[in-house]
Amino acid sequence: MVAVPRSLLLLLSVFLGGCTPKSPRYRAQLPSGGGWATHTISAHGLLWDVRESEVLLGAGPNYWSSAKESVFVDSAGRLHLRLRTSGGRWLSSEVSTSLPCCYSRVTAQIEGPIGLLDPRVVAAVFLYRSDTSEIDVEFAKWGQLGGPNAQFVVAPAVPATRIRTLKVAPATRRVVVTINWEPESIDFSITPDSLAPMTWRYLGTERPTPNEHRLHINLWLFGGTPSADLSDVELTISSVEIESQNCPQDAPGGK
């Protein structure tokens, strides 16, 4: 049996998978029927698609709003997401942007009530192609009053070796989230304020491989149902950096 170099395998997967480089003209295909239509916004040097749906859709399910009251860029160029009420409904928010064809390192700085999110509120930064090809950093209690309030996941989250739960301090209002996706591992990191990072390295064999994945950031209600005393929630995405890595020089997205 002839050994095939990893670089050649990656190059073949890029072309056969139909992946093309991240560029101003390229937008990886979004799931049809998921509330992704014509709404876009520019922030942090990236073009983001903004989710919109007046019918209940997952996650949650929830209603999703692309209105300027839900998703906007401030005068300093920072992207904001809001979970808010309007017309008797709770409206969630989500944005998505393309990733390079190759493995990527994604870093996002997020500000807001991270450590004190309501038990039914979920905030997430994740790389997504499908429900079985997904890499997540989630801040959530999943309806519980105590216990962990954050987790790293390589979906699907079964068996339990594909998930790592942790606890972010209640006073935390700023975190730097990093997902370092490489051929042999996935490294997760949450750095709260100026404290030491909380990290996890996933080495399981069933890891996603690059194939038109996208970066998503969202803010939504677990089960689509608010707590009785829930107030509007806002997150500020202060910075987002996407770096391609482990790419052959001649592959799309390579450097």
C-alpha positions as CSV (number, residue, x, y, z in Angstrom):
1,M,0.0,0.0,0.0
2,V,1.4,3.4,-1.0
3,A,1.5,6.1,1.7
4,V,-0.2,9.3,0.7
5,P,1.2,12.5,2.2
6,R,-1.1,14.4,4.5
7,S,-0.7,17.6,2.4
8,L,-2.0,15.7,-0.7
9,L,-4.9,14.3,1.2
10,L,-5.8,17.8,2.5
11,L,-5.5,19.3,-1.0
12,L,-7.8,16.6,-2.4
13,S,-10.3,17.1,0.3
14,V,-10.4,20.8,-0.4
15,F,-11.0,20.5,-4.1
16,L,-13.4,17.4,-3.9
17,G,-15.3,19.0,-1.1
18,G,-15.9,22.2,-3.1
19,C,-14.2,24.4,-0.5
20,T,-12.8,27.7,-1.6
21,P,-10.8,30.3,0.2
22,K,-12.2,32.9,2.5
23,S,-12.3,36.1,0.5
24,P,-14.7,39.1,0.1
25,R,-16.4,37.2,-2.8
26,Y,-16.7,33.8,-1.1
27,R,-19.5,32.8,1.2
28,A,-19.8,29.1,2.2
29,Q,-23.3,27.8,1.7
30,L,-25.7,28.3,4.5
31,P,-28.3,25.7,5.5
32,S,-31.5,26.2,3.5
33,G,-34.7,26.9,5.5
34,G,-32.7,28.0,8.5
35,G,-33.6,31.7,8.5
36,W,-30.6,32.7,6.5
37,A,-31.7,35.0,3.7
38,T,-30.4,38.4,2.5
39,H,-29.4,40.2,5.8
40,T,-25.7,40.9,6.2
41,I,-23.5,43.1,8.3
42,S,-19.8,44.0,8.2
43,A,-17.7,43.9,11.4
44,H,-14.1,43.2,12.4
45,G,-13.1,43.0,8.7
46,L,-15.6,40.2,8.0
47,L,-19.0,39.9,6.2
48,W,-21.5,38.3,8.5
49,D,-24.9,36.8,7.6
50,V,-27.6,37.6,10.1
51,R,-30.3,35.2,11.0
52,E,-34.0,36.2,10.7
53,S,-37.1,34.0,11.2
54,E,-40.7,34.8,12.2
55,V,-41.4,31.1,12.8
56,L,-39.8,29.0,15.5
57,L,-36.5,27.5,14.5
58,G,-33.7,25.7,16.3
59,A,-31.7,26.1,18.4
60,G,-34.3,26.4,21.1
61,P,-36.5,26.6,19.0
62,N,-36.6,30.4,18.9
63,Y,-37.6,33.4,16.9
64,W,-34.6,35.1,15.3
65,S,-34.2,38.8,14.5
66,S,-31.9,40.7,12.2
67,A,-33.3,44.1,13.2
68,K,-30.9,46.8,14.2
69,E,-32.3,46.5,17.7
70,S,-31.0,42.9,17.8
71,V,-27.7,43.0,15.7
72,F,-25.7,46.1,15.1
73,V,-22.2,47.6,15.0
74,D,-21.4,50.5,17.3
75,S,-19.2,53.6,16.5
76,A,-16.1,51.7,17.7
77,G,-16.7,48.9,15.2
78,R,-17.8,46.4,17.8
79,L,-20.5,43.9,16.9
80,H,-23.5,43.6,19.3
81,L,-26.0,40.8,19.7
82,R,-29.2,41.1,21.8
83,L,-31.8,38.7,23.2
84,R,-34.8,40.9,23.6
85,T,-38.6,41.1,23.7
86,S,-40.8,42.7,21.0
87,G,-44.5,42.3,20.4
88,G,-44.8,39.7,23.1
89,R,-42.1,37.5,21.7
90,W,-38.5,36.8,22.7
91,L,-36.2,37.4,19.8
92,S,-32.8,35.6,19.6
93,S,-29.9,36.7,17.5
94,E,-27.2,34.9,15.5
95,V,-24.5,35.8,13.0
96,S,-22.3,33.6,10.8
97,T,-19.2,34.1,8.6
98,S,-17.2,31.9,6.3
99,L,-14.0,30.1,7.4
100,P,-10.9,29.3,5.4
101,C,-10.9,25.9,3.6
102,C,-8.2,24.6,5.8
103,Y,-7.9,24.2,9.6
104,S,-8.4,27.4,11.5
105,R,-7.7,29.2,14.7
106,V,-10.6,31.4,15.8
107,T,-10.3,34.0,18.6
108,A,-13.2,36.1,19.8
109,Q,-13.4,38.6,22.7
110,I,-16.8,38.9,24.2
111,E,-18.2,41.2,26.8
112,G,-21.4,41.0,28.8
113,P,-22.9,39.2,31.8
114,I,-21.0,36.0,30.9
115,G,-20.8,34.6,34.5
116,L,-24.3,35.7,35.4
117,L,-26.4,34.6,32.4
118,D,-29.9,33.6,33.3
119,P,-30.3,29.8,33.6
120,R,-32.2,29.7,30.3
121,V,-29.9,31.9,28.3
122,V,-27.3,30.4,26.0
123,A,-24.4,32.3,24.4
124,A,-22.1,30.4,22.0
125,V,-19.1,30.7,19.7
126,F,-19.0,27.7,17.3
127,L,-17.7,26.3,14.0
128,Y,-20.6,24.6,12.2
129,R,-21.3,22.6,9.1
130,S,-24.0,20.2,10.4
131,D,-25.2,18.9,13.8
132,T,-22.7,16.1,13.5
133,S,-19.8,18.4,12.3
134,E,-19.6,21.1,14.9
135,I,-17.1,22.5,17.4
136,D,-18.6,24.6,20.3
137,V,-17.8,26.9,23.1
138,E,-21.1,27.5,25.0
139,F,-22.0,29.6,28.1
140,A,-25.1,28.1,29.5
141,K,-26.7,26.4,32.6
142,W,-29.3,24.6,30.4
143,G,-32.1,25.5,32.8
144,Q,-30.3,24.5,36.0
145,L,-29.8,26.9,38.9
146,G,-26.3,25.6,39.9
147,G,-23.5,23.6,38.5
148,P,-21.4,24.3,35.4
149,N,-22.1,27.3,33.3
150,A,-19.8,26.7,30.3
151,Q,-18.7,23.8,28.1
152,F,-16.5,22.8,25.3
153,V,-18.1,20.3,22.8
154,V,-17.1,18.4,19.8
155,A,-20.6,17.5,18.5
156,P,-22.4,15.3,18.8
157,A,-21.8,15.4,22.6
158,V,-22.1,11.6,23.0
159,P,-20.1,9.9,24.4
160,A,-19.2,12.1,27.3
161,T,-15.6,12.1,26.2
162,R,-16.7,14.7,23.6
163,I,-17.7,17.3,26.1
164,R,-15.9,19.2,28.9
165,T,-17.9,21.2,31.4
166,L,-16.5,24.0,33.5
167,K,-17.5,27.0,35.7
168,V,-16.9,30.6,34.9
169,A,-16.9,32.9,37.9
170,P,-20.1,35.0,38.4
171,A,-18.2,38.3,38.2
172,T,-16.9,37.5,34.7
173,R,-17.9,40.1,32.2
174,R,-15.2,39.7,29.6
175,V,-13.8,36.5,28.0
176,V,-11.4,35.6,25.2
177,V,-12.6,32.4,23.5
178,T,-10.2,30.5,21.3
179,I,-10.8,27.4,19.2
180,N,-7.6,26.1,17.7
181,W,-8.6,23.4,15.1
182,E,-5.7,21.3,13.8
183,P,-5.4,18.0,12.0
184,E,-4.4,16.0,15.1
185,S,-6.3,17.9,17.9
186,I,-8.8,20.6,18.8
187,D,-7.7,23.0,21.5
188,F,-10.3,25.0,23.4
189,S,-9.6,28.0,25.7
190,I,-11.7,30.5,27.7
191,T,-9.7,33.3,29.3
192,P,-11.9,35.2,31.7
193,D,-10.9,38.9,32.2
194,S,-7.2,38.8,33.1
195,L,-7.2,35.4,34.8
196,A,-5.5,32.2,33.7
197,P,-7.2,30.4,30.8
198,M,-9.4,27.4,31.1
199,T,-8.3,24.9,28.5
200,W,-9.1,21.5,27.0
201,R,-7.4,19.5,24.3
202,Y,-9.6,17.0,22.4
203,L,-7.7,14.2,20.8
204,G,-10.6,11.9,19.9
205,T,-10.4,10.2,16.5
206,E,-13.8,11.4,15.3
207,R,-12.9,15.0,14.6
208,P,-14.5,17.2,12.0
209,T,-12.4,17.9,8.9
210,P,-12.6,21.3,7.0
211,N,-15.5,21.3,4.5
212,E,-17.3,24.6,4.2
213,H,-17.6,25.1,7.9
214,R,-18.6,28.5,9.2
215,L,-18.1,30.5,12.3
216,H,-21.3,31.3,14.2
217,I,-21.9,33.4,17.3
218,N,-25.4,33.4,18.8
219,L,-27.5,34.4,21.9
220,W,-30.7,32.4,22.5
221,L,-33.2,30.8,24.9
222,F,-32.9,27.2,26.0
223,G,-36.1,25.5,25.0
224,G,-37.3,28.8,23.6
225,T,-38.8,29.7,27.0
226,P,-37.6,32.5,29.3
227,S,-37.4,32.6,33.0
228,A,-40.2,34.5,34.7
229,D,-37.9,37.5,35.6
230,L,-35.7,37.5,32.5
231,S,-34.6,40.9,31.2
232,D,-33.1,41.7,27.8
233,V,-29.5,40.5,27.4
234,E,-26.7,42.0,25.3
235,L,-23.3,40.8,24.3
236,T,-20.5,42.9,22.7
237,I,-18.1,41.1,20.4
238,S,-15.1,43.3,20.7
239,S,-12.8,41.5,18.3
240,V,-12.8,38.4,16.0
241,E,-9.7,36.9,14.4
242,I,-9.6,34.0,12.0
243,E,-6.3,32.4,11.0
244,S,-5.9,29.6,8.6
245,Q,-3.2,27.0,9.4
246,N,-1.8,23.6,8.4
247,C,-2.7,24.3,4.8
248,P,-0.6,23.2,1.7
249,Q,0.9,26.3,0.0
250,D,-1.0,25.6,-3.2
251,A,-4.4,24.8,-1.6
252,P,-7.2,27.3,-1.5
253,G,-6.8,29.2,1.7
254,G,-3.2,28.1,2.1
255,K,-0.4,30.5,2.8
